[in-house]
C-alpha cells in the first residue's frame, strides 16, 4: 500500500473513526483502524464490536492495499504534523510496519493483518428515511442529558427513538429517562419513518452521532432495524447495535392533570438555582422551592456549609406550596429551554412536575420531586 494524502483530510477522517476505539482493549485488533487504499480514496474503519464507524477521504494512491494500524497513535501523529503537510503512508510485506512520513518527520507503526479486522454485518431489513441534520441534533440535544448511567437498568442506557401518531400526524420521537427525570422531544416524522421499529440507541452511539453532526452538512440517512441502526453522513457512516430490551411505558409517567402553573423567567431562575446550590450537600443537591403569589423562594440548607436563600419574581396565582428538587436536574432542564420563559406545572409536592418550553412546543420534561 502506498499513497499520499493531505493532512487536513486525513485528520478529519481519523478523528471520526478513532473516537469509537476504546483506550483499553483486551483484543489488540480493536485498538487499530483499518486503512483501505483504493482508486483515489483512502477508507477508514474502526469498531468496538457494538459499533462501527466508516469514513473516507480523497488520496493519491500509487499502490492499492489494506492494513490496520494503532488508531490513537496514528491520530496523534497526524494531529501534531504541520498544517498543510502532505502525508505519505507506505506499507509493504518486506517491513511489517506502516511508514508515516511528512516533510522531515518519519514514523514506523506496528501493524496487524487487515484480514483479522472484524467487519459488522449490514442489515438490509427495517425502515429507511432521511432526516435534516438540525432536526436530529435537536432530538439528541433536548433529551440525552436524561439518559441513565446506571448499568443495572441497561434498557435506560440509551435514547428511545420511535414513531408515534398524534391526531393522525406521524411524529418521530426521542425519549430518555433515568427514573428521576424524563426528557421527550419530537419532530414531524420524515417520509418512510412511520411504522418503523422503536429502538433504544446506546449512549455512546448517540454521543458519536452528535459529534458527526457538528462536522457534517446536509441531511442524514437513517436506517433502522430491530437489531441495528445506521446513520449515513455523506462519506461517513456509523452502524450500531441497539440495546436489547423494552423501554418502559413513559406515557404513564407524564402527568396530565397538574393544575398549578408557574411561568418563570428561565435565565433568572437558572442563575438563582446555580447560586443557592453552591452550598448544597453534594449527594442530594436538594433545593426547596416555596411558591407564593408571583414569587418563588429558593432555599438550600446544609448542616456543614450553612444556608442559601434567593427570591425570584414569577407568574404564579395558585395556592402557596413547597416542593424540592435536585438542583442539578433543574439546571439541566433550564439549559435546554429555548424561550425566555419556562412553564412549570405541579400537582402536589410528592407528584411528578411537568416542565414545558413555550419556545419549543415539541419538548416535554418531567422531574420527580425530592422530600424536603
C-alpha positions as CSV (number, residue, x, y, z in Angstrom):
1,X,0.0,0.0,0.0
2,X,1.4,3.4,-1.0
3,X,-0.3,6.8,-1.1
4,X,-0.1,10.5,-0.3
5,X,-2.9,12.4,1.4
6,X,-3.5,15.9,2.6
7,X,-3.1,16.2,6.4
8,X,-6.4,18.0,7.0
9,X,-8.4,15.3,5.1
10,X,-6.5,12.6,6.9
11,X,-7.0,14.2,10.3
12,X,-10.8,14.8,9.9
13,X,-11.5,11.1,8.8
14,X,-9.2,9.7,11.5
15,X,-10.8,12.0,14.1
16,X,-14.2,10.5,13.3
17,X,-13.2,6.8,13.4
18,X,-10.7,6.8,16.3
19,X,-13.3,8.2,18.7
20,X,-15.0,4.8,18.5
21,X,-11.9,2.9,19.6
22,X,-11.7,2.2,23.3
23,X,-8.5,3.3,25.1
24,X,-8.0,-0.1,26.7
25,X,-8.6,-3.2,24.7
26,X,-8.1,-6.9,25.5
27,X,-8.4,-7.7,21.8
28,X,-5.4,-6.0,20.1
29,X,-7.0,-5.6,16.6
30,X,-9.8,-3.4,18.2
31,X,-7.2,-0.8,19.0
32,X,-6.4,-0.5,15.3
33,X,-8.0,1.4,12.4
34,X,-8.5,-0.4,9.1
35,X,-6.9,1.5,6.3
36,X,-8.0,0.6,2.8
37,X,-6.4,2.3,-0.2
38,X,-8.4,2.1,-3.4
39,X,-8.9,4.1,-6.5
40,X,-8.2,7.8,-5.5
41,X,-9.6,7.2,-2.0
42,X,-8.4,6.0,1.4
43,X,-11.1,4.4,3.5
44,X,-11.1,4.1,7.3
45,X,-13.0,1.7,9.6
46,X,-12.9,1.3,13.4
47,X,-15.1,-0.8,15.7
48,X,-15.7,-1.8,19.3
49,X,-17.8,-4.8,18.2
50,X,-21.0,-2.9,19.2
51,X,-20.5,0.0,16.9
52,X,-18.6,0.5,13.6
53,X,-17.5,3.9,12.1
54,X,-16.5,4.2,8.5
55,X,-15.2,7.2,6.6
56,X,-13.2,8.0,3.5
57,X,-11.0,10.8,2.1
58,X,-9.5,11.6,-1.3
59,X,-5.9,10.5,-1.7
60,X,-3.3,9.9,-4.4
61,X,-2.9,6.2,-4.4
62,X,0.2,4.7,-6.0
63,X,-0.3,1.1,-4.7
64,X,-3.7,-0.2,-3.5
65,X,-3.9,-2.3,-0.4
66,X,-5.2,-2.8,3.2
67,X,-3.6,-2.8,6.6
68,X,-4.5,-2.0,10.2
69,X,-2.5,0.4,12.4
70,X,-2.9,1.8,16.0
71,X,-5.8,4.2,15.8
72,X,-5.0,6.7,18.6
73,X,-1.2,6.8,17.9
74,X,-1.8,7.4,14.2
75,X,-4.3,10.2,15.0
76,X,-1.9,11.9,17.5
77,X,0.9,11.8,14.9
78,X,-1.2,13.4,12.2
79,X,-2.7,15.9,14.6
80,X,0.8,17.2,15.5
81,X,2.1,17.4,11.9
82,X,2.2,21.0,10.5
83,X,-0.9,22.3,8.8
84,X,-0.9,21.9,5.0
85,X,1.5,18.9,5.1
86,X,1.3,16.1,2.5
87,X,1.4,12.8,4.4
88,X,2.8,9.7,2.8
89,X,1.6,6.3,4.0
90,X,3.6,3.2,2.9
91,X,3.3,-0.4,3.8
92,X,4.8,-3.4,2.0
93,X,5.2,-7.0,3.1
94,X,9.0,-6.7,3.5
95,X,8.7,-4.4,6.5
96,X,6.0,-5.4,9.0
97,X,5.3,-1.7,9.8
98,X,3.4,1.2,8.4
99,X,5.6,4.2,7.5
100,X,4.1,7.6,8.0
101,X,6.2,10.4,6.5
102,X,5.6,14.2,6.2
103,X,8.4,16.7,5.5
104,X,11.3,15.6,7.7
105,X,9.1,13.6,10.1
106,X,9.1,9.8,9.7
107,X,7.3,7.3,11.9
108,X,7.1,3.5,11.8
109,X,4.0,1.9,13.4
110,X,3.3,-1.7,14.2
111,X,0.5,-3.3,12.1
112,X,-1.9,-6.2,12.2
113,X,-3.3,-8.1,9.2
114,X,-6.4,-6.5,7.6
115,X,-8.0,-10.0,7.3
116,X,-8.2,-10.2,11.1
117,X,-10.3,-7.0,11.4
118,X,-13.9,-7.7,12.4
119,X,-16.5,-6.2,10.0
120,X,-20.0,-5.6,11.2
121,X,-22.6,-7.3,9.0
122,X,-25.0,-4.9,7.2
123,X,-28.7,-5.3,8.0
124,X,-30.9,-4.5,4.9
125,X,-34.3,-5.0,6.7
126,X,-36.2,-2.3,8.5
127,X,-37.1,1.2,7.5
128,X,-35.0,3.9,5.9
129,X,-35.6,7.7,6.0
130,X,-33.8,11.0,5.5
131,X,-33.7,13.4,8.4
132,X,-32.4,17.0,8.4
133,X,-29.2,17.5,10.3
134,X,-30.8,20.2,12.5
135,X,-33.8,18.0,13.4
136,X,-31.6,15.1,14.5
137,X,-29.3,17.4,16.5
138,X,-32.3,18.9,18.3
139,X,-33.8,15.5,19.2
140,X,-30.4,14.5,20.7
141,X,-29.6,17.7,22.5
142,X,-33.1,18.0,24.1
143,X,-33.0,14.5,25.6
144,X,-29.6,12.9,26.0
145,X,-28.9,14.6,29.4
146,X,-31.6,12.4,30.9
147,X,-30.1,9.1,29.7
148,X,-29.3,6.8,32.7
149,X,-25.7,6.0,33.5
150,X,-26.6,3.1,35.9
151,X,-25.7,-0.2,34.3
152,X,-28.2,-2.2,36.4
153,X,-31.2,-0.9,34.3
154,X,-29.4,-1.3,31.0
155,X,-32.6,-0.6,29.0
156,X,-32.4,3.0,30.2
157,X,-28.8,3.5,29.0
158,X,-29.9,4.9,25.7
159,X,-32.2,7.1,23.7
160,X,-35.6,5.6,22.8
161,X,-36.2,6.5,19.1
162,X,-39.6,5.6,17.7
163,X,-42.5,7.0,15.7
164,X,-46.0,7.8,17.1
165,X,-49.2,9.2,15.7
166,X,-50.7,12.2,17.5
167,X,-54.0,13.4,16.0
168,X,-53.3,11.4,12.8
169,X,-49.9,13.2,12.3
170,X,-46.9,10.9,12.4
171,X,-44.1,12.1,14.7
172,X,-40.5,10.9,15.3
173,X,-39.9,11.0,19.0
174,X,-36.8,10.6,21.2
175,X,-37.2,9.8,24.9
176,X,-34.7,9.4,27.7
177,X,-35.1,8.8,31.4
178,X,-33.0,7.7,34.4
179,X,-36.0,7.1,36.7
180,X,-35.6,10.6,38.4
181,X,-36.3,12.7,35.3
182,X,-37.6,12.3,31.8
183,X,-37.0,14.2,28.6
184,X,-39.1,14.0,25.4
185,X,-38.6,15.7,22.1
186,X,-40.4,15.1,18.8
187,X,-40.4,16.3,15.2
188,X,-42.7,15.6,12.2
189,X,-41.8,12.1,11.0
190,X,-39.9,12.1,7.7
191,X,-41.2,10.1,4.8
192,X,-40.6,6.4,5.3
193,X,-40.2,6.6,9.1
194,X,-43.7,5.8,10.2
195,X,-44.3,2.2,11.2
196,X,-40.6,1.5,11.8
197,X,-39.3,-0.4,14.8
198,X,-38.8,1.6,18.0
199,X,-35.1,1.2,19.2
200,X,-33.0,2.1,22.2
201,X,-29.8,3.7,20.8
202,X,-26.9,3.3,23.2
203,X,-25.4,6.4,24.9
204,X,-22.0,6.0,23.3
205,X,-23.6,5.8,19.8
206,X,-25.7,9.0,20.5
207,X,-22.5,10.9,21.5
208,X,-20.7,9.8,18.3
209,X,-23.7,10.8,16.1
210,X,-23.8,14.2,17.8
211,X,-20.1,14.7,17.1
212,X,-20.6,13.8,13.4
213,X,-23.5,16.3,13.1
214,X,-21.1,19.1,14.2
215,X,-18.7,18.2,11.4
216,X,-21.1,17.3,8.6
217,X,-23.5,19.2,6.5
218,X,-26.7,18.2,4.6
219,X,-29.3,15.6,5.5
220,X,-28.7,12.3,7.4
221,X,-29.8,8.9,6.0
222,X,-31.1,6.8,8.9
223,X,-31.7,3.0,8.5
224,X,-33.4,1.2,11.4
225,X,-34.0,-2.5,12.0
226,X,-34.9,-4.3,15.3
227,X,-31.2,-5.1,15.9
228,X,-29.2,-2.2,14.4
229,X,-29.3,1.4,13.5
230,X,-27.2,3.1,10.8
231,X,-26.5,6.8,10.2
232,X,-25.0,8.0,7.0
233,X,-23.4,11.4,6.7
234,X,-22.1,11.8,3.2
235,X,-18.8,9.8,3.2
236,X,-19.1,8.8,6.8
237,X,-21.4,6.2,8.3
238,X,-22.0,4.8,11.7
239,X,-23.6,1.4,12.3
240,X,-24.5,0.4,15.8
241,X,-26.3,-2.4,17.6
242,X,-29.3,-1.3,19.6
243,X,-30.0,-2.1,23.3
244,X,-31.9,-5.4,23.5
245,X,-34.6,-4.6,26.0
246,X,-38.1,-3.0,26.4
247,X,-38.2,0.7,27.1
248,X,-40.7,1.5,29.9
249,X,-44.2,2.9,29.1
250,X,-43.1,6.5,29.6
251,X,-46.5,8.0,28.8
252,X,-47.7,6.8,32.2
253,X,-45.1,9.0,33.8
254,X,-46.0,12.2,32.0
255,X,-48.6,14.0,34.3
256,X,-51.8,15.0,32.6
257,X,-53.7,16.8,35.4
258,X,-51.2,19.1,37.0
259,X,-53.3,22.2,37.7
260,X,-50.9,24.6,39.4
261,X,-48.9,26.6,36.9
262,X,-45.8,28.9,37.3
263,X,-44.3,30.9,34.4
264,X,-40.7,31.6,35.2
265,X,-38.0,33.7,33.5
266,X,-35.6,30.9,32.7
267,X,-32.3,32.9,32.7
268,X,-33.1,34.5,36.1
269,X,-34.3,31.2,37.6
270,X,-31.2,29.3,36.3
271,X,-28.9,31.8,37.8
272,X,-30.7,31.7,41.2
273,X,-30.7,27.8,41.3
274,X,-27.0,27.8,40.5
275,X,-26.2,30.3,43.2
276,X,-28.1,28.7,46.1
277,X,-26.9,25.2,45.0
278,X,-23.3,26.3,45.7
279,X,-23.7,25.2,49.4
280,X,-25.9,22.2,48.8
281,X,-24.9,18.8,50.0
282,X,-23.1,17.0,47.2
283,X,-25.1,13.8,47.5
284,X,-28.7,15.1,47.3
285,X,-28.2,18.5,45.7
286,X,-31.6,19.4,47.2
287,X,-33.1,22.8,46.7
288,X,-36.5,23.7,48.2
289,X,-38.9,25.9,46.1
290,X,-41.6,27.8,48.1
291,X,-44.3,29.2,45.8
292,X,-46.4,32.2,46.8
293,X,-48.3,34.8,44.8
294,X,-46.0,35.9,41.9
295,X,-42.8,34.7,43.6
296,X,-40.8,31.7,44.5
297,X,-38.2,31.4,47.3
298,X,-35.3,29.0,46.7
299,X,-33.7,27.6,49.9
300,X,-30.8,25.3,50.4
301,X,-29.8,24.2,53.9
302,X,-26.6,22.3,54.6
303,X,-25.6,21.3,58.1
304,X,-21.9,22.0,57.3
305,X,-22.0,24.8,54.7
306,X,-24.9,26.9,56.1
307,X,-27.9,28.2,54.2
308,X,-28.6,29.9,50.9
309,X,-31.9,31.8,50.1
310,X,-32.9,33.7,47.0
311,X,-36.3,35.1,45.9
312,X,-37.4,35.2,42.2
313,X,-40.4,37.1,40.8
314,X,-42.6,34.7,38.7
315,X,-46.1,34.5,37.3
316,X,-48.0,32.4,39.9
317,X,-51.5,32.8,41.3
318,X,-52.4,29.4,42.8
319,X,-52.3,28.4,46.5
320,X,-48.9,28.5,48.2
321,X,-47.0,25.3,48.4
322,X,-43.4,23.9,48.8
323,X,-41.6,21.3,46.7
324,X,-38.0,20.1,46.5
325,X,-35.8,19.1,43.5
326,X,-32.3,18.0,42.7
327,X,-30.6,21.3,41.7
328,X,-28.5,19.6,39.0
329,X,-31.7,18.3,37.4
330,X,-33.3,21.8,37.4
331,X,-30.2,23.2,35.8
332,X,-30.1,20.5,33.1
333,X,-33.7,21.3,32.1
334,X,-33.1,25.0,32.3
335,X,-30.2,24.6,29.9
336,X,-32.5,23.1,27.2
337,X,-35.2,25.9,27.3
338,X,-35.0,27.9,24.1
339,X,-37.7,30.5,25.0
340,X,-37.4,33.3,27.6
341,X,-39.8,31.6,30.0
342,X,-40.2,28.1,31.3
343,X,-43.7,26.8,32.3
344,X,-43.8,24.5,35.4
345,X,-47.0,22.6,36.1
346,X,-47.4,21.0,39.5
347,X,-50.0,18.7,41.2
348,X,-48.6,18.4,44.8
349,X,-45.2,18.2,46.5
350,X,-45.0,14.4,46.0
351,X,-46.1,14.1,42.4
352,X,-44.1,14.5,39.1
353,X,-43.7,18.0,37.8
354,X,-44.1,18.8,34.1
355,X,-41.8,21.5,32.6
356,X,-42.7,22.9,29.2
357,X,-40.8,25.2,26.8
358,X,-43.1,27.8,25.2
359,X,-40.4,28.5,22.7
360,X,-40.4,24.8,21.5
361,X,-43.8,23.1,21.9
362,X,-42.3,19.7,20.7
363,X,-40.5,19.1,24.0
364,X,-41.6,18.0,27.5
365,X,-39.6,17.4,30.7
366,X,-40.7,15.5,33.8
367,X,-39.0,15.9,37.2
368,X,-39.5,13.8,40.2
369,X,-39.6,15.8,43.4
370,X,-37.4,15.3,46.5
371,X,-38.7,15.2,50.0
372,X,-37.6,18.4,51.8
